[in-house]
């Protein structure tokens, strides 16, 4: 599996504390390598779809933070990271493919294997 980051998720990540960024990095590694990892508690959100009609999923980053994403073949499209209440806010913005540069600096080494 490989990640695609929307502009919203990049912006969300930049606004997170360093501690939550590290937790997101870890959660994303689990999502890409072992999507049913118990710490993620990934679940399909009820009645939530993106503009392409794909189901929106939610996974746990920390006790208080979640990430939302959709699955398209072998790709996870990451929409948002934030407090539990972020819901399924969707982005019409263009997506970044692969790594996203400086905002995901700590994450880039682990993502190299997924490109």
C-alpha positions as CSV (number, residue, x, y, z in Angstrom):
1,X,0.0,0.0,0.0
2,X,1.1,3.6,-0.6
3,X,-0.1,6.9,0.8
4,X,-1.4,9.9,-1.0
5,X,-1.6,13.1,1.1
6,X,-4.2,15.8,0.5
7,X,-3.2,19.4,1.1
8,X,-5.6,19.4,4.1
9,X,-3.7,16.5,5.8
10,X,-0.3,18.2,5.2
11,X,-1.7,21.4,6.8
12,X,-3.2,19.4,9.7
13,X,0.1,17.6,10.3
14,X,2.1,20.9,10.3
15,X,-0.2,22.2,13.0
16,X,0.1,19.2,15.3
17,X,2.4,19.1,18.3
18,X,5.6,17.1,17.8
19,X,4.3,14.4,20.1
20,X,1.1,13.9,18.0
21,X,3.2,14.1,14.8
22,X,5.3,11.2,16.0
23,X,2.1,9.2,16.9
24,X,0.7,9.9,13.5
25,X,4.0,8.7,11.9
26,X,3.7,5.5,13.9
27,X,0.0,5.1,13.1
28,X,0.6,5.6,9.4
29,X,3.4,3.0,9.4
30,X,0.9,0.5,10.9
31,X,-1.8,1.5,8.4
32,X,0.6,0.9,5.5
33,X,2.0,-2.4,6.8
34,X,-0.7,-3.9,9.0
35,X,-4.0,-2.1,8.5
36,X,-5.8,-4.3,11.1
37,X,-3.3,-3.4,13.8
38,X,-5.4,-3.2,17.0
39,X,-4.0,0.2,18.0
40,X,-5.5,1.8,14.9
41,X,-9.1,0.7,15.6
42,X,-9.7,1.4,12.0
43,X,-13.4,1.5,11.0
44,X,-15.5,2.6,8.1
45,X,-17.4,5.8,9.0
46,X,-21.2,5.5,8.7
47,X,-22.7,7.2,5.6
48,X,-19.5,9.0,4.8
49,X,-18.1,8.9,1.2
50,X,-15.6,11.1,-0.7
51,X,-16.5,12.8,-3.9
52,X,-15.5,9.7,-5.9
53,X,-17.9,7.6,-3.9
54,X,-15.3,5.8,-1.8
55,X,-16.0,5.0,1.8
56,X,-14.3,7.2,4.4
57,X,-12.4,5.4,7.1
58,X,-11.2,6.6,10.5
59,X,-8.2,5.3,12.4
60,X,-6.8,6.2,15.8
61,X,-3.6,8.2,16.0
62,X,-3.9,8.8,19.8
63,X,-6.5,8.8,22.4
64,X,-7.7,12.2,21.3
65,X,-6.7,12.3,17.6
66,X,-7.9,10.5,14.5
67,X,-7.0,10.4,10.8
68,X,-9.5,9.9,8.0
69,X,-8.8,8.3,4.7
70,X,-10.2,6.4,1.8
71,X,-8.9,3.3,0.0
72,X,-8.4,3.3,-3.7
73,X,-6.9,0.0,-4.9
74,X,-3.4,-0.1,-3.3
75,X,-3.6,3.5,-2.2
76,X,-4.6,5.2,1.0
77,X,-5.9,8.8,0.4
78,X,-5.3,10.6,3.7
79,X,-7.8,13.4,4.2
80,X,-7.5,14.8,7.7
81,X,-5.6,14.4,11.0
82,X,-7.0,16.0,14.1
83,X,-9.0,15.8,17.3
84,X,-11.6,13.0,17.5
85,X,-14.3,15.4,16.2
86,X,-12.7,16.0,12.8
87,X,-15.3,13.7,11.2
88,X,-14.9,13.1,7.5
89,X,-14.0,16.5,6.3
90,X,-13.1,16.0,2.7
91,X,-10.7,17.9,0.5
92,X,-11.2,19.0,-3.1
93,X,-7.5,20.0,-3.2
94,X,-5.0,18.2,-5.4
95,X,-3.1,15.3,-3.8
96,X,0.5,14.9,-3.1
97,X,1.8,11.4,-4.1
98,X,4.5,9.6,-2.2
99,X,6.4,11.6,0.4
100,X,5.5,15.2,1.0
101,X,8.8,16.9,1.7
102,X,9.7,18.8,4.9
103,X,6.3,18.5,6.6
104,X,6.7,14.8,6.8
105,X,10.4,14.8,7.5
106,X,10.6,12.2,10.2
107,X,8.2,10.0,8.2
108,X,10.0,10.0,4.8
109,X,12.6,7.3,5.6
110,X,9.8,4.8,6.4
111,X,7.8,5.8,3.3
112,X,10.6,5.2,0.9
113,X,9.8,1.5,1.0
114,X,6.2,2.2,-0.1
115,X,6.9,4.3,-3.2
